[in-house]
């Protein structure tokens, strides 16, 4: 008696969208940043962005009179409302 191994049914992944985040506005304040994240939902994109943001980035060191310039991030302050509704991945 032989048994046929059944193959698991593949689960279809939702299509990815490209979400643009815009945080701060350097035209209105001293600093701003933006980024684009591929994800299936805005919530997932927010999570991915928060994980990717470093605590700080050194922009320059020892450039003439500037000894250093460092930018700090607070990932917990990035919100869903800082992103657009997402574009289909093929459109990017």
C-alpha positions as CSV (number, residue, x, y, z in Angstrom):
1,X,0.0,0.0,0.0
2,X,1.6,3.3,-1.1
3,X,0.8,6.7,0.3
4,X,0.9,9.8,-1.9
5,X,2.4,12.7,-0.1
6,X,0.2,15.7,-0.5
7,X,1.8,19.0,-1.4
8,X,0.8,22.0,0.8
9,X,-1.3,24.5,-1.1
10,X,0.8,27.7,-1.6
11,X,-0.6,30.7,0.0
12,X,-0.9,33.7,-2.3
13,X,1.0,36.7,-1.0
14,X,-0.7,40.1,-1.4
15,X,0.8,42.3,-4.0
16,X,3.4,44.7,-2.7
17,X,2.8,48.5,-2.9
18,X,5.3,51.3,-2.7
19,X,4.5,53.7,0.2
20,X,6.1,57.1,0.4
21,X,6.7,58.5,3.9
22,X,7.4,62.2,4.4
23,X,8.4,63.3,7.9
24,X,9.1,66.9,8.7
25,X,9.5,69.5,6.1
26,X,12.8,71.2,5.5
27,X,10.9,74.0,3.7
28,X,9.0,74.8,7.0
29,X,11.4,73.7,9.7
30,X,15.1,72.9,10.1
31,X,14.9,69.3,9.1
32,X,12.9,66.7,7.2
33,X,13.3,63.2,5.7
34,X,11.4,61.0,3.3
35,X,11.6,57.4,2.1
36,X,9.8,54.8,0.1
37,X,9.0,51.4,1.5
38,X,7.7,48.3,-0.3
39,X,5.0,46.4,1.7
40,X,1.6,44.8,1.4
41,X,-0.1,47.5,3.7
42,X,0.6,50.9,5.2
43,X,0.9,49.3,8.6
44,X,3.5,46.8,7.4
45,X,5.4,49.7,5.7
46,X,5.4,51.7,8.9
47,X,6.8,48.8,10.8
48,X,9.5,48.2,8.2
49,X,10.5,51.9,8.2
50,X,10.6,52.1,12.0
51,X,12.9,49.0,12.0
52,X,15.2,50.5,9.4
53,X,15.6,54.0,10.9
54,X,18.9,54.3,12.8
55,X,19.0,56.2,16.1
56,X,21.4,58.7,14.5
57,X,23.4,59.3,11.4
58,X,26.7,61.3,11.1
59,X,26.3,63.5,8.1
60,X,29.8,65.0,8.1
61,X,33.0,65.0,10.2
62,X,35.9,67.4,10.1
63,X,34.8,69.4,7.1
64,X,36.6,72.7,7.6
65,X,34.9,74.6,10.5
66,X,32.2,71.9,11.0
67,X,33.6,69.4,13.5
68,X,30.6,67.1,13.1
69,X,27.0,67.2,12.1
70,X,24.7,64.4,13.4
71,X,21.0,63.8,12.7
72,X,18.8,62.0,15.2
73,X,15.7,59.9,14.5
74,X,12.8,58.9,16.7
75,X,11.1,56.0,14.8
76,X,8.3,55.8,17.4
77,X,7.1,59.3,16.2
78,X,6.7,58.2,12.6
79,X,2.9,57.7,12.0
80,X,0.7,56.1,9.4
81,X,-0.5,59.6,8.4
82,X,3.1,60.3,7.3
83,X,2.6,58.0,4.4
84,X,0.6,58.0,1.2
85,X,-1.9,55.4,0.3
86,X,0.6,53.4,-1.7
87,X,1.3,52.8,-5.4
88,X,1.2,49.5,-7.2
89,X,4.7,48.0,-7.4
90,X,4.6,48.0,-11.2
91,X,4.1,51.8,-11.2
92,X,7.4,52.6,-9.4
